[in-house]
Amino acid sequence: MPRATFDMSPTAALSFLVQQAAYIESEVYRLEYPQFNYSGLVPLDDSAPDWTKQVVFRSVDARGELKLFGPSSTDVPTVDIAMSQGFHEIKTAALGYTYSLEEIGFAALNGVNLDVEKGQAVRDIVEQGLNKIYLLGHDEVGEGLFTSKQVSKEAAPATLKQLVADIPTKGTQPIIDLFGAAYNQVYLTNTKTVHRPTDFVLPPEQMQLLMRTMLNSANASNYTLLMFLQENFKDMTFTDDLLLSKEGGHAKDRLMVYQKNIRVVKGHDVMPLQFLAPATADNVNFKVPAICRTGGTEWRIPKAAHYLEGV
């Protein structure tokens, strides 16, 4: 009985894998990863070329005062401009997946596509890693959205759980005061009304508490504490993220208030994940590397943010 034969030389195997890699990449890029919040919390800047080594940023501080000018006066006041320049280094990260000669031969013999799970696993782990870099920072990249030493920080007067438990006796004003004080720390104290906050970010447990705590209302029976806060902070967005809890490495659960604006804080998304051409070093195992390049999170106006510890 004649046997079906296939050319499974390293060159043929690599040729087949190149074709399959295109299919795998299209399947991987089709998936969305909503469980990772960094792109929704950090304004991303992808304007730099892929292989940029450093991003240069400039800060300008203008000083001066408008004065009344008499008809015969010659003393015209002037402004002074102080300029500073900094550099933000861009790093390359890599990950990949492999297929053995046996896996490639089986797929070719049976006319089936190679399993895309390995490529999807690469994408998933890369997204998870980028999420931590942008939100928690990295020793080789810099501070994260939730971990900047430049951002002001203070202890909460009480936990939200305690304040919710006290509603029957103390009402909701202490809860309003907690969020209001954090808001005013940015708007009034830190930036003298220059930067108005846009977002509150809480740990998921505290967000669920706000969403599930029912308040008595003459208009509705399903009026929650979160709805109450949203009415009192109409210009604010309430979001939750697990990395603000102790699981994110903080000593205590943390609330963050900030102005989500690329002029305030940005993430350098220089090169998104790219799969490279397959290669082999031993003609038995074939590797498909993938790389991305990021500068992490850069704080430009850290005063436009505030951390509240122990919520």
Backbone torsions as a table, in degrees:
resi	resn	phi	psi	omega
1	MET	NA	125.8	-178.4
2	PRO	-67.6	142.7	-179.4
3	ARG	-101.6	141.2	174.1
4	ALA	-74.3	127.0	-178.8
5	THR	-120.3	147.1	178.0
6	PHE	-131.3	144.6	177.7
7	ASP	-77.1	102.8	-178.7
8	MET	-109.3	33.5	171.8
9	SER	-63.9	158.4	179.1
10	PRO	-53.0	-37.1	180.0
11	THR	-66.8	-42.2	179.5
12	ALA	-68.4	-41.4	179.4
13	ALA	-62.4	-41.7	-180.0
14	LEU	-66.2	-37.9	178.4
15	SER	-63.5	-42.9	178.0
16	PHE	-64.9	-40.9	-178.4
17	LEU	-66.7	-35.1	177.4
18	VAL	-59.9	-43.8	177.9
19	GLN	-63.3	-42.9	-178.6
20	GLN	-68.1	-32.7	-178.3
21	ALA	-61.3	-36.4	178.9
22	ALA	-63.8	-40.4	177.5
23	TYR	-65.5	-44.1	-178.6
24	ILE	-62.9	-43.5	-179.7
25	GLU	-62.0	-42.0	-179.6
26	SER	-63.6	-36.2	177.9
27	GLU	-70.2	-39.5	-178.7
28	VAL	-65.6	-46.2	-176.6
29	TYR	-70.2	-18.8	179.8
30	ARG	-73.1	-25.1	-177.3
31	LEU	-75.4	146.0	172.8
32	GLU	-107.8	154.2	-177.3
33	TYR	-127.6	71.2	-175.6
34	PRO	-69.3	-13.7	-178.4
35	GLN	-73.1	-13.1	178.1
36	PHE	-103.5	119.8	-167.4
37	ASN	-95.2	-0.4	-169.7
38	TYR	-58.6	-36.9	-177.5
39	SER	-71.6	-21.2	177.2
40	GLY	-90.3	-17.1	-177.3
41	LEU	-103.1	-32.1	-178.0
42	VAL	-112.5	119.5	174.3
43	PRO	-61.5	122.5	-175.2
44	LEU	-96.1	139.2	179.8
45	ASP	-115.9	113.4	179.5
46	ASP	-111.8	23.8	-174.8
47	SER	-76.1	-22.4	-178.0
48	ALA	-74.2	145.7	176.1
49	PRO	-60.1	154.9	-173.5
50	ASP	-53.2	-41.2	-172.0
51	TRP	-103.7	23.6	175.0
52	THR	-62.0	134.2	178.5
53	LYS	-86.9	-36.3	-178.8
54	GLN	-141.5	146.1	172.4
55	VAL	-105.1	127.3	-179.9
56	VAL	-95.3	133.7	174.9
57	PHE	-128.9	148.6	-178.8
58	ARG	-124.1	136.5	175.7
59	SER	-111.9	136.4	-179.2
60	VAL	-122.2	128.6	178.1
61	ASP	-122.7	113.4	-178.3
62	ALA	-99.4	136.3	179.0
63	ARG	-129.6	140.6	179.2
64	GLY	167.2	171.5	-179.2
65	GLU	-147.0	132.3	177.2
66	LEU	-73.4	130.3	179.3
67	LYS	-125.0	150.4	176.9
68	LEU	-67.3	142.4	-172.1
69	PHE	-120.7	117.6	-178.8
70	GLY	-75.1	160.6	-177.1
71	PRO	-62.1	-27.1	-178.2
72	SER	-110.5	6.9	-175.7
73	SER	-76.4	145.3	175.7
74	THR	-119.5	0.3	-177.3
75	ASP	-89.1	83.7	-178.6
76	VAL	-84.4	121.2	178.2
77	PRO	-68.4	152.4	-179.1
78	THR	-129.4	165.8	177.6
79	VAL	-102.4	153.9	172.0
80	ASP	-113.3	139.3	179.2
81	ILE	-120.7	122.5	176.0
82	ALA	-104.8	123.0	-178.5
83	MET	-116.2	137.3	175.5
84	SER	-130.7	150.2	-176.9
85	GLN	-127.8	139.2	179.3
86	GLY	-135.1	168.6	-179.2
87	PHE	-127.9	136.4	177.2
88	HIS	-118.7	116.0	-173.2
89	GLU	-78.3	143.2	179.5
90	ILE	-104.0	134.6	-177.7
91	LYS	-114.0	151.7	176.0
92	THR	-104.1	134.3	176.5
93	ALA	-120.7	147.4	-175.6
94	ALA	-138.1	149.1	175.6
95	LEU	-158.3	161.4	-179.9
96	GLY	-162.1	-178.4	177.2
97	TYR	-138.4	161.6	-176.5
98	THR	-129.1	154.4	168.7
99	TYR	-130.4	142.3	177.6
100	SER	-85.9	164.1	177.4
101	LEU	-59.9	-34.7	179.5
102	GLU	-65.3	-43.9	178.9
103	GLU	-63.8	-40.9	179.3
104	ILE	-66.7	-41.8	179.6
105	GLY	-63.8	-41.0	179.0
106	PHE	-63.0	-43.8	-179.4
107	ALA	-64.6	-42.3	-179.9
108	ALA	-67.3	-40.4	-178.6
109	LEU	-63.7	-38.0	-175.3
110	ASN	-99.0	0.4	177.5
111	GLY	65.7	35.3	-179.9
112	VAL	-115.7	158.7	177.2
113	ASN	-77.3	149.7	172.9
114	LEU	-65.2	147.8	-179.7
115	ASP	-61.4	131.6	-178.1
116	VAL	-87.7	-1.9	-174.9
117	GLU	-59.6	-37.3	-178.7
118	LYS	-65.7	-42.5	177.6
119	GLY	-65.0	-39.6	178.2
120	GLN	-67.0	-34.5	177.4
121	ALA	-64.5	-38.6	176.5
122	VAL	-60.4	-48.9	-179.3
123	ARG	-60.6	-41.9	-177.9
124	ASP	-64.1	-44.1	-178.7
125	ILE	-70.2	-36.4	177.0
126	VAL	-63.5	-45.9	178.8
127	GLU	-61.5	-40.5	177.4
128	GLN	-63.0	-42.0	179.3
129	GLY	-66.8	-42.4	178.2
130	LEU	-64.8	-37.2	178.5
131	ASN	-58.9	-42.7	179.3
132	LYS	-70.2	-39.6	-179.9
133	ILE	-62.3	-47.9	-176.7
134	TYR	-71.0	-35.0	-174.6
135	LEU	-94.8	-37.2	-177.2
136	LEU	-107.2	-14.1	-178.7
137	GLY	85.7	176.7	-178.7
138	HIS	-154.1	144.9	-177.3
139	ASP	-57.1	-34.2	-176.1
140	GLU	-94.1	-7.4	-176.6
141	VAL	-114.2	-44.5	-180.0
142	GLY	137.7	-167.3	-175.7
143	GLU	-74.2	157.7	177.9
144	GLY	-105.5	177.6	179.3
145	LEU	-59.7	-37.6	-174.6
146	PHE	-96.1	-0.2	-168.4
147	THR	-133.2	21.5	-176.1
148	SER	-76.7	131.8	175.0
149	LYS	-76.1	-12.1	178.6
150	GLN	-81.4	-19.4	-177.9
151	VAL	-82.7	136.7	179.9
152	SER	-64.4	150.9	-175.2
153	LYS	-146.3	142.2	175.3
154	GLU	-150.1	164.4	179.3
155	ALA	-84.8	140.5	177.2
156	ALA	-70.8	145.5	178.9
157	PRO	-65.5	-26.4	178.3
158	ALA	-164.5	162.2	176.4
159	THR	-77.6	155.8	177.3
160	LEU	-62.0	-33.7	178.0
161	LYS	-61.4	-41.6	177.8
162	GLN	-66.7	-42.6	-178.6
163	LEU	-66.1	-36.7	177.2
164	VAL	-66.9	-40.8	178.6
165	ALA	-64.0	-26.1	-178.0
166	ASP	-89.5	0.3	-177.7
167	ILE	-56.4	-42.2	-179.6
168	PRO	-58.8	-28.6	-177.5
169	THR	-105.0	-34.3	-175.1
170	LYS	-110.2	-8.1	179.6
171	GLY	77.2	-166.5	-175.7
172	THR	-96.5	-4.5	-176.8
173	GLN	-60.6	-40.2	177.5
174	PRO	-60.4	-30.8	178.6
175	ILE	-72.2	-44.2	175.2
176	ILE	-58.5	-41.6	-179.0
177	ASP	-63.5	-37.8	-179.4
178	LEU	-63.0	-49.4	179.5
179	PHE	-69.8	-37.3	179.8
180	GLY	-65.0	-38.9	179.6
181	ALA	-65.9	-40.3	178.2
182	ALA	-65.1	-42.1	177.7
183	TYR	-60.5	-48.3	-176.8
184	ASN	-69.8	-25.1	177.2
185	GLN	-60.5	-39.8	177.5
186	VAL	-77.1	-52.0	-170.2
187	TYR	-72.0	-44.6	-175.4
188	LEU	-95.8	-49.9	-172.3
189	THR	-80.2	-53.7	-174.3
190	ASN	-71.6	-42.7	-170.5
191	THR	-119.9	4.1	175.8
192	LYS	53.8	45.6	177.6
193	THR	71.5	9.8	179.3
194	VAL	-75.6	-42.1	-176.6
195	HIS	-117.9	113.9	179.0
196	ARG	-91.8	126.6	-179.4
197	PRO	-61.9	157.2	178.7
198	THR	-123.9	-20.8	-171.2
199	ASP	-139.8	137.4	163.1
200	PHE	-104.4	131.6	175.4
201	VAL	-123.6	127.1	-175.9
202	LEU	-124.0	163.1	169.6
203	PRO	-66.5	154.0	-176.7
204	PRO	-59.0	-37.7	-178.5
205	GLU	-62.0	-42.8	179.2
206	GLN	-69.6	-37.1	177.2
207	MET	-64.0	-41.7	177.4
208	GLN	-63.2	-35.5	177.6
209	LEU	-62.9	-42.6	178.1
210	LEU	-66.0	-37.4	-177.9
211	MET	-73.4	-28.4	-173.2
212	ARG	-102.8	-7.6	179.6
213	THR	-84.2	117.1	-177.8
214	MET	-90.6	138.3	177.5
215	LEU	-113.5	146.6	176.3
216	ASN	-69.6	132.2	179.9
217	SER	-143.6	140.5	179.3
218	ALA	-71.4	-20.3	-174.5
219	ASN	-96.8	-27.2	-175.8
220	ALA	-153.8	151.2	179.7
221	SER	-92.7	-11.2	-179.0
222	ASN	-111.6	39.4	-178.2
223	TYR	-87.6	112.4	-174.2
224	THR	-96.8	166.0	178.4
225	LEU	-64.3	-35.5	177.7
226	LEU	-63.7	-43.5	177.8
227	MET	-61.4	-38.1	178.6
228	PHE	-62.6	-43.6	179.7
229	LEU	-69.0	-38.9	179.3
230	GLN	-63.9	-31.6	176.3
231	GLU	-71.3	-31.9	-178.7
232	ASN	-86.8	-18.0	176.4
233	PHE	-127.2	68.6	-173.5
234	LYS	-64.4	-23.9	-177.9
235	ASP	-92.3	6.4	-175.1
236	MET	-112.3	146.9	172.4
237	THR	-103.9	134.3	177.7
238	PHE	-103.8	122.7	-178.3
239	THR	-133.9	157.1	175.3
240	ASP	-122.9	153.9	176.3
241	ASP	-153.1	132.6	-175.8
242	LEU	-62.3	-29.1	-176.0
243	LEU	-73.2	-3.6	172.7
244	LEU	-88.7	-7.3	176.7
245	SER	-87.1	-179.3	179.6
246	LYS	-60.4	-24.3	178.3
247	GLU	-64.9	-19.2	176.7
248	GLY	-84.0	3.6	178.1
249	GLY	95.0	4.4	178.7
250	HIS	-82.2	152.0	177.5
251	ALA	-67.3	-34.9	178.8
252	LYS	-137.2	158.3	177.2
253	ASP	-59.4	140.7	-170.5
254	ARG	-123.2	138.3	170.2
255	LEU	-106.4	140.0	178.3
256	MET	-123.3	137.5	171.9
257	VAL	-125.2	133.8	-177.4
258	TYR	-161.1	166.2	172.4
259	GLN	-94.4	113.4	-179.8
260	LYS	-81.4	95.3	-174.9
261	ASN	-149.4	134.6	-176.6
262	ILE	-64.6	-18.9	174.6
263	ARG	-76.7	-20.3	-178.8
264	VAL	-92.2	-49.8	-178.7
265	VAL	-149.7	138.1	-178.9
266	LYS	-141.3	155.8	173.1
267	GLY	-110.1	131.3	-178.6
268	HIS	-88.4	93.5	179.2
269	ASP	-95.1	75.4	-168.8
270	VAL	-73.0	-48.3	178.3
271	MET	-132.9	114.8	176.1
272	PRO	-67.7	169.6	-177.6
273	LEU	-55.6	128.7	178.2
274	GLN	-132.2	130.3	174.8
275	PHE	-87.1	135.1	-179.5
276	LEU	-96.3	175.7	-178.3
277	ALA	-66.9	141.5	177.5
278	PRO	-61.8	151.3	179.6
279	ALA	-149.7	163.9	176.9
280	THR	-140.6	144.3	178.3
281	ALA	-106.3	-21.8	-175.4
282	ASP	-127.1	4.6	-179.5
283	ASN	64.8	11.4	177.6
284	VAL	-119.8	-42.1	178.1
285	ASN	-111.9	132.9	-175.6
286	PHE	-117.3	125.5	-174.1
287	LYS	-109.0	139.3	173.0
288	VAL	-115.3	99.6	-179.0
289	PRO	-78.8	155.1	175.3
290	ALA	-136.7	142.0	-179.7
291	ILE	-133.2	157.8	169.8
292	CYS	-147.3	161.7	-178.3
293	ARG	-132.6	131.9	-176.4
294	THR	-144.8	151.2	173.2
295	GLY	-108.5	8.2	-179.6
296	GLY	66.7	-154.2	-176.7
297	THR	-97.4	133.6	176.6
298	GLU	-118.2	120.0	176.3
299	TRP	-87.2	120.9	177.8
300	ARG	-102.6	-34.9	176.2
301	ILE	-132.0	78.0	-177.3
302	PRO	-64.5	-19.1	177.7
303	LYS	-68.4	-15.1	179.2
304	ALA	-86.5	24.8	177.8
305	ALA	-147.0	162.3	-179.8
306	HIS	-156.4	140.2	175.2
307	TYR	-107.6	139.7	175.0
308	LEU	-119.4	115.8	-174.1
309	GLU	-91.4	140.4	173.0
310	GLY	82.4	38.2	178.6
311	VAL	-88.5	NA	NA
